[in-house]
Amino acid sequence: MADTPPRVAPLTSVGTDALRRFADAVLDARDGYRDNVKLYIERADELAADPIRAALCRGQAMAFEEAAGQIDDALSIATGRWGQGQRT
């Protein structure tokens, strides 16, 4: 069983300060994904003359939006706060 990865201590064993920093990092990533959505939508509009590149940009925007939504859902489930995935 040498192929088995080592077990990781659950996040509940760390201090609240570390959990806040972790949550801030996750929310920063989510915000970055949302910024990327805007960027790729703008880029798709600029590339309207090239339908393949425009479609690729729209696909990237959809993927980043889905990823941001998944982070919101995971945070809502983890904290028990449905619809409150915003930083306070």
C-alpha positions as CSV (number, residue, x, y, z in Angstrom):
1,M,0.0,0.0,0.0
2,A,2.9,2.4,-0.6
3,D,0.8,4.0,-3.4
4,T,-1.7,5.3,-0.9
5,P,-1.3,9.1,-0.4
6,P,-0.7,10.3,3.2
7,R,-3.8,11.4,5.1
8,V,-4.4,15.1,5.5
9,A,-5.6,16.5,8.7
10,P,-9.1,18.0,8.3
11,L,-9.4,21.8,8.2
12,T,-11.2,21.7,11.5
13,S,-7.9,20.9,13.3
14,V,-6.4,24.3,12.3
15,G,-7.0,27.7,13.9
16,T,-9.8,30.1,12.8
17,D,-7.2,32.5,11.5
18,A,-5.9,29.9,9.0
19,L,-9.5,29.0,8.0
20,R,-10.2,32.7,7.3
21,R,-7.1,33.0,5.2
22,F,-8.1,29.9,3.3
23,A,-11.6,31.2,2.7
24,D,-10.2,34.5,1.5
25,A,-7.9,32.7,-0.9
26,V,-10.8,30.7,-2.3
27,L,-13.0,33.8,-2.6
28,D,-10.1,35.6,-4.4
29,A,-9.9,32.7,-6.9
30,R,-13.7,32.9,-7.4
31,D,-13.5,36.7,-8.0
32,G,-10.6,36.1,-10.4
33,Y,-12.8,33.6,-12.3
34,R,-15.6,36.2,-12.5
35,D,-13.1,38.8,-13.9
36,N,-12.0,36.2,-16.5
37,V,-15.7,35.8,-17.6
38,K,-15.8,39.5,-18.4
39,L,-12.5,39.4,-20.2
40,Y,-13.5,36.5,-22.4
41,I,-16.9,38.0,-23.2
42,E,-15.2,41.2,-24.3
43,R,-12.7,39.2,-26.3
44,A,-15.4,37.2,-28.0
45,D,-17.1,40.5,-29.0
46,E,-13.8,41.8,-30.4
47,L,-13.3,38.6,-32.4
48,A,-16.8,38.5,-33.9
49,A,-15.3,38.4,-37.4
50,D,-13.6,35.0,-36.5
51,P,-16.4,32.7,-35.4
52,I,-14.1,29.9,-34.2
53,R,-12.0,32.1,-31.9
54,A,-15.1,33.9,-30.7
55,A,-16.7,30.6,-29.9
56,L,-13.6,29.5,-28.0
57,C,-13.7,32.7,-25.9
58,R,-17.4,32.2,-25.2
59,G,-16.6,28.7,-24.1
60,Q,-13.9,29.9,-21.8
61,A,-16.3,32.5,-20.3
62,M,-18.9,29.7,-19.7
63,A,-16.3,27.5,-18.0
64,F,-15.1,30.3,-15.7
65,E,-18.7,31.2,-14.8
66,E,-19.4,27.5,-14.0
67,A,-16.3,27.3,-11.8
68,A,-17.2,30.4,-9.9
69,G,-20.7,29.0,-9.4
70,Q,-19.3,25.7,-8.1
71,I,-17.2,27.6,-5.6
72,D,-20.3,29.5,-4.4
73,D,-22.2,26.3,-4.1
74,A,-19.4,24.6,-2.1
75,L,-19.1,27.5,0.2
76,S,-22.9,27.6,0.8
77,I,-22.9,23.9,1.6
78,A,-19.9,24.1,3.8
79,T,-21.1,27.0,5.8
80,G,-24.8,26.3,5.7
81,R,-25.5,29.8,4.2
82,W,-27.3,29.2,0.9
83,G,-27.0,32.2,-1.3
84,Q,-24.5,34.0,0.9
85,G,-21.2,33.2,-0.9
86,Q,-20.1,36.8,-0.6
87,R,-17.3,38.1,1.6
88,T,-18.5,39.9,4.8
